[in-house]
Amino acid sequence: MKIFIHDIRIYAHHGVMPQEQSVGGDFIVSVEVELPDPIAIESDNLDDTINYADIAKVVQTEMAIPSKLLEHAAGRIAKKILFLYPAITTITVRITKQNPPLGLACKGAGVEFTLLNT
């Protein structure tokens, strides 16, 4: 089963450039987790699955910690969620910087990180 939360919009201070670190910018974060079929498909009980509100809180907390690289932020998010939910078999975190300092118009640039829980 996959559980996901897409396009969390967050203002954060990630980037290599000093202006990015001081002024900040807009980011979009998505998280998708895979797990064996949870008991919740029968029990209808939130305690028997992964609460995507908890995932959103982890994203919010970790994005509030400045990083130079989005790779670093994505790795922290993935590892923290895996720590909270060890039943997860695979997690994918995608972070998009809305207005990257490229000198070109684009919808965003970012990273996608997939981690297998072995």
N, CA, C and O atoms as a Tinker XYZ file with bonds, in Angstrom:
   472  protein
     1  N      0.845000   -1.169000    0.000000    73     2
     2  CA     0.000000    0.000000    0.000000    64     1     3
     3  C      0.889000    1.229000    0.000000    63     2     4     5
     4  O      1.959000    1.232000    0.607000    81     3
     5  N      0.445000    2.266000   -0.679000    73     3     6
     6  CA     1.135000    3.550000   -0.660000    64     5     7
     7  C      0.277000    4.559000    0.096000    63     6     8     9
     8  O     -0.947000    4.582000   -0.037000    81     7
     9  N      0.931000    5.375000    0.874000    73     7    10
    10  CA     0.298000    6.498000    1.555000    64     9    11
    11  C      1.117000    7.718000    1.168000    63    10    12    13
    12  O      2.347000    7.672000    1.179000    81    11
    13  N      0.442000    8.811000    0.824000    73    11    14
    14  CA     1.177000    9.977000    0.361000    64    13    15
    15  C      0.540000   11.270000    0.843000    63    14    16    17
    16  O     -0.637000   11.329000    1.198000    81    15
    17  N      1.370000   12.293000    0.838000    73    15    18
    18  CA     0.915000   13.666000    1.026000    64    17    19
    19  C      1.685000   14.483000   -0.003000    63    18    20    21
    20  O      2.915000   14.486000   -0.013000    81    19
    21  N      0.961000   15.164000   -0.855000    73    19    22
    22  CA     1.569000   15.878000   -1.976000    64    21    23
    23  C      1.473000   17.392000   -1.810000    63    22    24    25
    24  O      0.491000   17.929000   -1.299000    81    23
    25  N      2.517000   18.042000   -2.256000    73    23    26
    26  CA     2.548000   19.493000   -2.435000    64    25    27
    27  C      2.282000   20.292000   -1.166000    63    26    28    29
    28  O      1.438000   21.189000   -1.144000    81    27
    29  N      3.021000   19.950000   -0.104000    73    27    30
    30  CA     3.004000   20.779000    1.108000    64    29    31
    31  C      3.784000   22.044000    0.774000    63    30    32    33
    32  O      4.939000   21.974000    0.355000    81    31
    33  N      3.164000   23.177000    0.958000    73    31    34
    34  CA     3.824000   24.456000    0.648000    64    33    35
    35  C      4.438000   25.023000    1.923000    63    34    36    37
    36  O      3.759000   25.217000    2.931000    81    35
    37  N      5.743000   25.282000    1.850000    73    35    38
    38  CA     6.490000   25.731000    3.023000    64    37    39
    39  C      7.455000   26.847000    2.628000    63    38    40    41
    40  O      8.093000   26.797000    1.576000    81    39
    41  N      7.546000   27.845000    3.492000    73    39    42
    42  CA     8.555000   28.890000    3.344000    64    41    43
    43  C      9.738000   28.481000    4.213000    63    42    44    45
    44  O      9.568000   28.216000    5.403000    81    43
    45  N     10.934000   28.428000    3.630000    73    43    46
    46  CA    12.102000   27.954000    4.374000    64    45    47
    47  C     13.359000   28.679000    3.906000    63    46    48    49
    48  O     13.327000   29.462000    2.957000    81    47
    49  N     14.456000   28.405000    4.585000    73    47    50
    50  CA    15.727000   29.095000    4.331000    64    49    51
    51  C     16.809000   28.111000    3.896000    63    50    52    53
    52  O     17.823000   27.959000    4.577000    81    51
    53  N     16.595000   27.450000    2.772000    73    51    54
    54  CA    17.567000   26.504000    2.237000    64    53    55
    55  C     18.258000   27.108000    1.023000    63    54    56    57
    56  O     17.639000   27.810000    0.223000    81    55
    57  N     19.536000   26.828000    0.900000    73    55    58
    58  CA    20.261000   27.279000   -0.280000    64    57    59
    59  C     21.721000   27.520000    0.017000    63    58    60    61
    60  O     22.119000   27.713000    1.166000    81    59
    61  N     22.509000   27.505000   -1.038000    73    59    62
    62  CA    23.942000   27.735000   -0.926000    64    61    63
    63  C     24.244000   29.226000   -0.875000    63    62    64    65
    64  O     25.174000   29.652000   -0.191000    81    63
    65  N     23.467000   30.009000   -1.590000    73    63    66
    66  CA    23.705000   31.448000   -1.667000    64    65    67
    67  C     23.293000   32.136000   -0.357000    63    66    68    69
    68  O     22.260000   31.787000    0.216000    81    67
    69  N     24.078000   33.100000    0.121000    73    67    70
    70  CA    23.744000   33.792000    1.371000    64    69    71
    71  C     22.346000   34.419000    1.356000    63    70    72    73
    72  O     21.665000   34.432000    2.381000    81    71
    73  N     21.916000   34.935000    0.211000    73    71    74
    74  CA    20.583000   35.541000    0.126000    64    73    75
    75  C     19.490000   34.498000    0.354000    63    74    76    77
    76  O     18.488000   34.782000    1.009000    81    75
    77  N     19.678000   33.305000   -0.177000    73    75    78
    78  CA    18.700000   32.235000    0.028000    64    77    79
    79  C     18.597000   31.884000    1.511000    63    78    80    81
    80  O     17.510000   31.617000    2.023000    81    79
    81  N     19.736000   31.888000    2.186000    73    79    82
    82  CA    19.764000   31.537000    3.596000    64    81    83
    83  C     19.127000   32.618000    4.465000    63    82    84    85
    84  O     18.475000   32.307000    5.462000    81    83
    85  N     19.311000   33.880000    4.096000    73    83    86
    86  CA    18.774000   34.961000    4.929000    64    85    87
    87  C     17.330000   35.311000    4.575000    63    86    88    89
    88  O     16.507000   35.500000    5.471000    81    87
    89  N     17.014000   35.399000    3.299000    73    87    90
    90  CA    15.673000   35.809000    2.870000    64    89    91
    91  C     14.717000   34.613000    2.837000    63    90    92    93
    92  O     13.546000   34.746000    3.194000    81    91
    93  N     15.202000   33.469000    2.417000    73    91    94
    94  CA    14.348000   32.288000    2.309000    64    93    95
    95  C     13.589000   32.252000    0.998000    63    94    96    97
    96  O     13.764000   33.111000    0.133000    81    95
    97  N     12.744000   31.243000    0.867000    73    95    98
    98  CA    11.964000   31.099000   -0.351000    64    97    99
    99  C     10.876000   30.057000   -0.180000    63    98   100   101
   100  O     10.734000   29.440000    0.876000    81    99
   101  N     10.119000   29.880000   -1.238000    73    99   102
   102  CA     8.997000   28.949000   -1.234000    64   101   103
   103  C      9.435000   27.577000   -1.748000    63   102   104   105
   104  O     10.160000   27.462000   -2.736000    81   103
   105  N      8.971000   26.544000   -1.046000    73   103   106
   106  CA     9.284000   25.164000   -1.389000    64   105   107
   107  C      7.999000   24.352000   -1.411000    63   106   108   109
   108  O      7.027000   24.677000   -0.730000    81   107
   109  N      8.015000   23.291000   -2.205000    73   107   110
   110  CA     6.912000   22.337000   -2.227000    64   109   111
   111  C      7.507000   20.969000   -1.904000    63   110   112   113
   112  O      8.483000   20.536000   -2.517000    81   111
   113  N      6.897000   20.299000   -0.928000    73   111   114
   114  CA     7.404000   19.003000   -0.484000    64   113   115
   115  C      6.306000   17.955000   -0.634000    63   114   116   117
   116  O      5.155000   18.181000   -0.260000    81   115
   117  N      6.680000   16.813000   -1.185000    73   115   118
   118  CA     5.784000   15.665000   -1.270000    64   117   119
   119  C      6.483000   14.458000   -0.669000    63   118   120   121
   120  O      7.695000   14.291000   -0.810000    81   119
   121  N      5.701000   13.616000    0.008000    73   119   122
   122  CA     6.231000   12.400000    0.617000    64   121   123
   123  C      5.310000   11.243000    0.254000    63   122   124   125
   124  O      4.087000   11.351000    0.349000    81   123
   125  N      5.910000   10.145000   -0.161000    73   123   126
   126  CA     5.157000    8.922000   -0.458000    64   125   127
   127  C      5.844000    7.765000    0.246000    63   126   128   129
   128  O      7.055000    7.581000    0.121000    81   127
   129  N      5.059000    6.981000    0.991000    73   127   130
   130  CA     5.615000    5.821000    1.677000    64   129   131
   131  C      4.903000    4.561000    1.210000    63   130   132   133
   132  O      3.721000    4.581000    0.866000    81   131
   133  N      5.646000    3.477000    1.207000    73   131   134
   134  CA     5.070000    2.166000    0.901000    64   133   135
   135  C      5.235000    1.292000    2.121000    63   134   136   137
   136  O      6.233000    1.371000    2.837000    81   135
   137  N      4.235000    0.454000    2.348000    73   135   138
   138  CA     4.273000   -0.462000    3.465000    64   137   139
   139  C      3.432000   -1.679000    3.148000    63   138   140   141
   140  O      2.557000   -1.638000    2.283000    81   139
   141  N      3.706000   -2.767000    3.859000    73   139   142
   142  CA     2.827000   -3.923000    3.668000    64   141   143
   143  C      1.396000   -3.492000    3.989000    63   142   144   145
   144  O      1.185000   -2.542000    4.744000    81   143
   145  N      0.434000   -4.177000    3.427000    73   143   146
   146  CA    -0.959000   -3.792000    3.660000    64   145   147
   147  C     -1.217000   -3.650000    5.152000    63   146   148   149
   148  O     -1.092000   -4.619000    5.900000    81   147
   149  N     -1.575000   -2.448000    5.586000    73   147   150
   150  CA    -1.774000   -2.230000    7.017000    64   149   151
   151  C     -3.056000   -2.895000    7.511000    63   150   152   153
   152  O     -3.997000   -3.131000    6.753000    81   151
   153  N     -3.054000   -3.184000    8.797000    73   151   154
   154  CA    -4.216000   -3.771000    9.447000    64   153   155
   155  C     -5.428000   -2.850000    9.283000    63   154   156   157
   156  O     -6.567000   -3.311000    9.346000    81   155
   157  N     -5.193000   -1.583000    9.079000    73   155   158
   158  CA    -6.274000   -0.593000    8.981000    64   157   159
   159  C     -7.244000   -0.868000    7.838000    63   158   160   161
   160  O     -8.371000   -0.374000    7.860000    81   159
   161  N     -6.829000   -1.650000    6.834000    73   159   162
   162  CA    -7.777000   -1.939000    5.752000    64   161   163
   163  C     -8.945000   -2.773000    6.262000    63   162   164   165
   164  O    -10.011000   -2.805000    5.647000    81   163
   165  N     -8.738000   -3.449000    7.396000    73   163   166
   166  CA    -9.818000   -4.206000    8.032000    64   165   167
   167  C    -10.346000   -3.514000    9.284000    63   166   168   169
   168  O    -11.552000   -3.509000    9.532000    81   167
   169  N     -9.436000   -2.924000   10.082000    73   167   170
   170  CA    -9.822000   -2.392000   11.391000    64   169   171
   171  C    -10.470000   -1.011000   11.335000    63   170   172   173
   172  O    -11.254000   -0.657000   12.216000    81   171
   173  N    -10.147000   -0.226000   10.300000    73   171   174
   174  CA   -10.627000    1.164000   10.201000    64   173   175
   175  C    -10.166000    1.990000   11.402000    63   174   176   177
   176  O    -10.888000    2.861000   11.886000    81   175
   177  N     -8.932000    1.696000   11.879000    73   175   178
   178  CA    -8.384000    2.355000   13.055000    64   177   179
   179  C     -7.089000    3.067000   12.662000    63   178   180   181
   180  O     -6.192000    2.453000   12.084000    81   179
   181  N     -6.992000    4.350000   12.973000    73   179   182
   182  CA    -5.822000    5.148000   12.618000    64   181   183
   183  C     -4.537000    4.602000   13.231000    63   182   184   185
   184  O     -3.463000    4.752000   12.649000    81   183
   185  N     -4.634000    3.976000   14.388000    73   183   186
   186  CA    -3.444000    3.420000   15.030000    64   185   187
   187  C     -2.844000    2.244000   14.260000    63   186   188   189
   188  O     -1.724000    1.822000   14.550000    81   187
   189  N     -3.576000    1.716000   13.289000    73   187   190
   190  CA    -3.118000    0.565000   12.517000    64   189   191
   191  C     -2.536000    0.940000   11.155000    63   190   192   193
   192  O     -2.391000    0.085000   10.281000    81   191
   193  N     -2.208000    2.205000   10.981000    73   191   194
   194  CA    -1.651000    2.658000    9.712000    64   193   195
   195  C     -0.680000    3.798000    9.967000    63   194   196   197
   196  O     -0.272000    4.026000   11.106000    81   195
   197  N     -0.311000    4.510000    8.922000    73   195   198
   198  CA     0.570000    5.669000    9.038000    64   197   199
   199  C     -0.286000    6.918000    8.911000    63   198   200   201
   200  O     -1.026000    7.091000    7.942000    81   199
   201  N     -0.173000    7.770000    9.892000    73   199   202
   202  CA    -0.952000    9.003000    9.939000    64   201   203
   203  C     -0.247000   10.071000    9.102000    63   202   204   205
   204  O      0.845000   10.516000    9.458000    81   203
   205  N     -0.854000   10.478000    8.011000    73   203   206
   206  CA    -0.168000   11.466000    7.167000    64   205   207
   207  C     -0.081000   12.830000    7.829000    63   206   208   209
   208  O      0.706000   13.667000    7.388000    81   207
   209  N     -0.862000   13.083000    8.872000    73   207   210
   210  CA    -0.698000   14.326000    9.647000    64   209   211
   211  C      0.653000   14.305000   10.365000    63   210   212   213
   212  O      1.304000   15.342000   10.490000    81   211
   213  N      1.079000   13.124000   10.839000    73   211   214
   214  CA     2.403000   12.999000   11.465000    64   213   215
   215  C      3.506000   13.241000   10.441000    63   214   216   217
   216  O      4.517000   13.873000   10.745000    81   215
   217  N      3.306000   12.736000    9.232000    73   215   218
   218  CA     4.283000   12.968000    8.163000    64   217   219
   219  C      4.399000   14.464000    7.883000    63   218   220   221
   220  O      5.505000   14.982000    7.730000    81   219
   221  N      3.282000   15.150000    7.816000    73   219   222
   222  CA     3.282000   16.597000    7.558000    64   221   223
   223  C      4.026000   17.349000    8.663000    63   222   224   225
   224  O      4.739000   18.314000    8.384000    81   223
   225  N      3.865000   16.914000    9.911000    73   223   226
   226  CA     4.570000   17.564000   11.024000    64   225   227
   227  C      6.081000   17.378000   10.895000    63   226   228   229
   228  O      6.849000   18.305000   11.150000    81   227
   229  N      6.502000   16.180000   10.499000    73   227   230
   230  CA     7.932000   15.942000   10.299000    64   229   231
   231  C      8.464000   16.849000    9.195000    63   230   232   233
   232  O      9.527000   17.451000    9.344000    81   231
   233  N      7.737000   16.949000    8.100000    73   231   234
   234  CA     8.149000   17.823000    7.000000    64   233   235
   235  C      8.290000   19.254000    7.499000    63   234   236   237
   236  O      9.299000   19.906000    7.230000    81   235
   237  N      7.308000   19.741000    8.209000    73   235   238
   238  CA     7.328000   21.113000    8.721000    64   237   239
   239  C      8.523000   21.334000    9.659000    63   238   240   241
   240  O      9.216000   22.346000    9.554000    81   239
   241  N      8.758000   20.402000   10.561000    73   239   242
   242  CA     9.862000   20.531000   11.518000    64   241   243
   243  C     11.214000   20.505000   10.826000    63   242   244   245
   244  O     12.073000   21.341000   11.108000    81   243
   245  N     11.410000   19.556000    9.928000    73   243   246
   246  CA    12.710000   19.416000    9.261000    64   245   247
   247  C     12.978000   20.539000    8.266000    63   246   248   249
   248  O     14.122000   20.965000    8.107000    81   247
   249  N     11.935000   21.023000    7.595000    73   247   250
   250  CA    12.126000   22.141000    6.655000    64   249   251
   251  C     12.453000   23.442000    7.375000    63   250   252   253
   252  O     12.984000   24.369000    6.765000    81   251
   253  N     12.143000   23.521000    8.664000    73   251   254
   254  CA    12.457000   24.717000    9.447000    64   253   255
   255  C     13.942000   24.781000    9.813000    63   254   256   257
   256  O     14.422000   25.820000   10.267000    81   255
   257  N     14.668000   23.680000    9.619000    73   255   258
   258  CA    16.110000   23.636000    9.891000    64   257   259
   259  C     16.841000   23.958000    8.589000    63   258   260   261
   260  O     16.787000   23.167000    7.648000    81   259
   261  N     17.524000   25.106000    8.517000    73   259   262
   262  CA    18.184000   25.486000    7.261000    64   261   263
   263  C     19.242000   24.473000    6.820000    63   262   264   265
   264  O     20.000000   23.947000    7.635000    81   263
   265  N     19.274000   24.216000    5.525000    73   263   266
   266  CA    20.290000   23.372000    4.897000    64   265   267
   267  C     20.790000   24.078000    3.653000    63   266   268   269
   268  O     20.033000   24.787000    2.991000    81   267
   269  N     22.041000   23.891000    3.336000    73   267   270
   270  CA    22.555000   24.425000    2.078000    64   269   271
   271  C     21.982000   23.629000    0.908000    63   270   272   273
   272  O     21.643000   24.193000   -0.132000    81   271
   273  N     21.879000   22.312000    1.089000    73   271   274
   274  CA    21.447000   21.436000    0.000000    64   273   275
   275  C     20.088000   20.817000    0.285000    63   274   276   277
   276  O     19.803000   20.402000    1.408000    81   275
   277  N     19.252000   20.761000   -0.745000    73   275   278
   278  CA    17.956000   20.107000   -0.609000    64   277   279
   279  C     18.129000   18.613000   -0.358000    63   278   280   281
   280  O     17.279000   17.987000    0.275000    81   279
   281  N     19.220000   18.046000   -0.848000    73   279   282
   282  CA    19.511000   16.643000   -0.604000    64   281   283
   283  C     19.579000   16.356000    0.903000    63   282   284   285
   284  O     19.090000   15.332000    1.381000    81   283
   285  N     20.185000   17.271000    1.619000    73   283   286
   286  CA    20.330000   17.133000    3.069000    64   285   287
   287  C     18.971000   17.191000    3.754000    63   286   288   289
   288  O     18.679000   16.368000    4.622000    81   287
   289  N     18.147000   18.145000    3.377000    73   287   290
   290  CA    16.808000   18.267000    3.962000    64   289   291
   291  C     15.960000   17.038000    3.641000    63   290   292   293
   292  O     15.266000   16.525000    4.519000    81   291
   293  N     16.006000   16.563000    2.409000    73   291   294
   294  CA    15.225000   15.385000    2.016000    64   293   295
   295  C     15.670000   14.154000    2.794000    63   294   296   297
   296  O     14.837000   13.349000    3.213000    81   295
   297  N     16.966000   14.004000    2.988000    73   295   298
   298  CA    17.490000   12.871000    3.747000    64   297   299
   299  C     17.037000   12.905000    5.201000    63   298   300   301
   300  O     16.679000   11.874000    5.770000    81   299
   301  N     17.055000   14.089000    5.796000    73   299   302
   302  CA    16.594000   14.216000    7.192000    64   301   303
   303  C     15.120000   13.847000    7.316000    63   302   304   305
   304  O     14.729000   13.137000    8.241000    81   303
   305  N     14.305000   14.331000    6.382000    73   303   306
   306  CA    12.870000   14.033000    6.410000    64   305   307
   307  C     12.637000   12.528000    6.303000    63   306   308   309
   308  O     11.879000   11.955000    7.085000    81   307
   309  N     13.292000   11.894000    5.332000    73   307   310
   310  CA    13.102000   10.453000    5.114000    64   309   311
   311  C     13.529000    9.647000    6.334000    63   310   312   313
   312  O     12.808000    8.748000    6.764000    81   311
   313  N     14.685000    9.957000    6.892000    73   311   314
   314  CA    15.190000    9.202000    8.035000    64   313   315
   315  C     14.311000    9.372000    9.267000    63   314   316   317
   316  O     14.093000    8.415000   10.010000    81   315
   317  N     13.813000   10.565000    9.486000    73   315   318
   318  CA    12.951000   10.810000   10.648000    64   317   319
   319  C     11.633000   10.045000   10.514000    63   318   320   321
   320  O     11.161000    9.459000   11.488000    81   319
   321  N     11.040000   10.043000    9.330000    73   319   322
   322  CA     9.781000    9.314000    9.123000    64   321   323
   323  C     10.002000    7.817000    9.280000    63   322   324   325
   324  O      9.167000    7.129000    9.867000    81   323
   325  N     11.121000    7.300000    8.760000    73   323   326
   326  CA    11.428000    5.878000    8.935000    64   325   327
   327  C     11.633000    5.520000   10.402000    63   326   328   329
   328  O     11.257000    4.433000   10.840000    81   327
   329  N     12.224000    6.430000   11.149000    73   327   330
   330  CA    12.407000    6.195000   12.578000    64   329   331
   331  C     11.050000    6.088000   13.277000    63   330   332   333
   332  O     10.854000    5.228000   14.135000    81   331
   333  N     10.119000    6.963000   12.905000    73   331   334
   334  CA     8.792000    6.953000   13.526000    64   333   335
   335  C      7.950000    5.766000   13.099000    63   334   336   337
   336  O      7.142000    5.261000   13.878000    81   335
   337  N      8.138000    5.315000   11.852000    73   335   338
   338  CA     7.326000    4.234000   11.283000    64   337   339
   339  C      8.228000    3.168000   10.660000    63   338   340   341
   340  O      8.398000    3.148000    9.441000    81   339
   341  N      8.803000    2.288000   11.467000    73   339   342
   342  CA     9.729000    1.285000   10.925000    64   341   343
   343  C      9.084000    0.264000    9.989000    63   342   344   345
   344  O      9.800000   -0.469000    9.308000    81   343
   345  N      7.749000    0.195000    9.937000    73   343   346
   346  CA     7.076000   -0.739000    9.016000    64   345   347
   347  C      7.170000   -0.277000    7.561000    63   346   348   349
   348  O      6.906000   -1.060000    6.648000    81   347
   349  N      7.541000    0.972000    7.338000    73   347   350
   350  CA     7.676000    1.497000    5.971000    64   349   351
   351  C      8.768000    0.717000    5.243000    63   350   352   353
   352  O      9.854000    0.504000    5.782000    81   351
   353  N      8.473000    0.295000    4.020000    73   351   354
   354  CA     9.470000   -0.418000    3.216000    64   353   355
   355  C     10.228000    0.516000    2.274000    63   354   356   357
   356  O     11.407000    0.303000    1.993000    81   355
   357  N      9.546000    1.546000    1.794000    73   355   358
   358  CA    10.151000    2.514000    0.878000    64   357   359
   359  C      9.566000    3.884000    1.161000    63   358   360   361
   360  O      8.368000    4.021000    1.407000    81   359
   361  N     10.420000    4.898000    1.124000    73   359   362
   362  CA     9.951000    6.277000    1.271000    64   361   363
   363  C     10.584000    7.117000    0.178000    63   362   364   365
   364  O     11.769000    6.979000   -0.125000    81   363
   365  N      9.773000    7.994000   -0.411000    73   363   366
   366  CA    10.259000    8.944000   -1.402000    64   365   367
   367  C      9.895000   10.346000   -0.939000    63   366   368   369
   368  O      8.743000   10.629000   -0.612000    81   367
   369  N     10.897000   11.218000   -0.918000    73   367   370
   370  CA    10.709000   12.619000   -0.547000    64   369   371
   371  C     11.114000   13.462000   -1.741000    63   370   372   373
   372  O     12.203000   13.295000   -2.290000    81   371
   373  N     10.234000   14.369000   -2.139000    73   371   374
   374  CA    10.516000   15.286000   -3.247000    64   373   375
   375  C     10.426000   16.715000   -2.710000    63   374   376   377
   376  O      9.424000   17.098000   -2.106000    81   375
   377  N     11.483000   17.496000   -2.937000    73   375   378
   378  CA    11.494000   18.904000   -2.538000    64   377   379
   379  C     11.770000   19.745000   -3.771000    63   378   380   381
   380  O     12.748000   19.522000   -4.484000    81   379
   381  N     10.899000   20.710000   -4.014000    73   379   382
   382  CA    11.060000   21.632000   -5.144000    64   381   383
   383  C     11.216000   23.048000   -4.627000    63   382   384   385
   384  O     10.390000   23.532000   -3.853000    81   383
   385  N     12.285000   23.715000   -5.062000    73   383   386
   386  CA    12.488000   25.132000   -4.758000    64   385   387
   387  C     11.761000   25.919000   -5.839000    63   386   388   389
   388  O     12.081000   25.788000   -7.020000    81   387
   389  N     10.802000   26.721000   -5.455000    73   387   390
   390  CA     9.930000   27.406000   -6.399000    64   389   391
   391  C     10.645000   28.418000   -7.288000    63   390   392   393
   392  O     10.364000   28.489000   -8.484000    81   391
   393  N     11.540000   29.183000   -6.739000    73   391   394
   394  CA    12.223000   30.214000   -7.525000    64   393   395
   395  C     13.732000   30.084000   -7.369000    63   394   396   397
   396  O     14.357000   30.916000   -6.711000    81   395
   397  N     14.317000   29.068000   -7.956000    73   395   398
   398  CA    15.758000   28.883000   -7.785000    64   397   399
   399  C     16.535000   29.997000   -8.483000    63   398   400   401
   400  O     16.100000   30.512000   -9.513000    81   399
   401  N     17.688000   30.366000   -7.917000    73   399   402
   402  CA    18.482000   31.462000   -8.497000    64   401   403
   403  C     19.268000   30.995000   -9.723000    63   402   404   405
   404  O     20.491000   30.858000   -9.679000    81   403
   405  N     18.545000   30.755000  -10.810000    73   403   406
   406  CA    19.174000   30.268000  -12.031000    64   405   407
   407  C     19.381000   31.356000  -13.075000    63   406   408   409
   408  O     20.169000   31.190000  -14.007000    81   407
   409  N     18.674000   32.464000  -12.917000    73   407   410
   410  CA    18.706000   33.486000  -13.956000    64   409   411
   411  C     17.828000   33.118000  -15.136000    63   410   412   413
   412  O     17.904000   33.758000  -16.185000    81   411
   413  N     17.005000   32.107000  -14.985000    73   411   414
   414  CA    16.078000   31.641000  -16.016000    64   413   415
   415  C     14.707000   31.439000  -15.384000    63   414   416   417
   416  O     14.602000   31.167000  -14.188000    81   415
   417  N     13.667000   31.573000  -16.184000    73   415   418
   418  CA    12.325000   31.311000  -15.681000    64   417   419
   419  C     12.068000   29.803000  -15.700000    63   418   420   421
   420  O     12.295000   29.139000  -16.712000    81   419
   421  N     11.595000   29.274000  -14.575000    73   419   422
   422  CA    11.219000   27.869000  -14.505000    64   421   423
   423  C     10.216000   27.695000  -13.372000    63   422   424   425
   424  O     10.078000   28.571000  -12.519000    81   423
   425  N      9.525000   26.579000  -13.365000    73   423   426
   426  CA     8.546000   26.301000  -12.317000    64   425   427
   427  C      9.209000   25.852000  -11.028000    63   426   428   429
   428  O      8.579000   25.862000   -9.970000    81   427
   429  N     10.459000   25.463000  -11.103000    73   427   430
   430  CA    11.160000   25.035000   -9.912000    64   429   431
   431  C     12.259000   24.053000  -10.226000    63   430   432   433
   432  O     12.340000   23.501000  -11.324000    81   431
   433  N     13.106000   23.847000   -9.229000    73   431   434
   434  CA    14.194000   22.868000   -9.321000    64   433   435
   435  C     14.260000   22.170000   -7.978000    63   434   436   437
   436  O     13.931000   22.754000   -6.946000    81   435
   437  N     14.686000   20.919000   -7.996000    73   435   438
   438  CA    14.714000   20.240000   -6.715000    64   437   439
   439  C     15.314000   18.864000   -6.765000    63   438   440   441
   440  O     16.068000   18.520000   -7.675000    81   439
   441  N     14.960000   18.076000   -5.754000    73   439   442
   442  CA    15.494000   16.730000   -5.599000    64   441   443
   443  C     14.365000   15.764000   -5.293000    63   442   444   445
   444  O     13.324000   16.137000   -4.752000    81   443
   445  N     14.600000   14.533000   -5.651000    73   443   446
   446  CA    13.716000   13.437000   -5.257000    64   445   447
   447  C     14.617000   12.343000   -4.712000    63   446   448   449
   448  O     15.548000   11.891000   -5.377000    81   447
   449  N     14.319000   11.925000   -3.481000    73   447   450
   450  CA    15.160000   10.964000   -2.773000    64   449   451
   451  C     14.302000    9.777000   -2.369000    63   450   452   453
   452  O     13.274000    9.942000   -1.712000    81   451
   453  N     14.724000    8.578000   -2.763000    73   451   454
   454  CA    14.023000    7.358000   -2.377000    64   453   455
   455  C     14.951000    6.523000   -1.512000    63   454   456   457
   456  O     16.115000    6.301000   -1.843000    81   455
   457  N     14.396000    6.064000   -0.385000    73   455   458
   458  CA    15.166000    5.277000    0.561000    64   457   459
   459  C     14.422000    3.975000    0.828000    63   458   460   461
   460  O     13.236000    3.979000    1.161000    81   459
   461  N     15.132000    2.864000    0.679000    73   459   462
   462  CA    14.572000    1.554000    0.979000    64   461   463
   463  C     14.926000    1.196000    2.407000    63   462   464   465
   464  O     16.075000    1.334000    2.825000    81   463
   465  N     13.945000    0.739000    3.146000    73   463   466
   466  CA    14.159000    0.342000    4.536000    64   465   467
   467  C     14.527000   -1.132000    4.572000    63   466   468   469
   468  O     13.678000   -2.001000    4.372000    81   467
   469  N     15.808000   -1.406000    4.832000    73   467   470
   470  CA    16.265000   -2.790000    4.825000    64   469   471
   471  C     16.496000   -3.314000    6.220000    63   470   472
   472  O     16.884000   -4.470000    6.388000    81   471
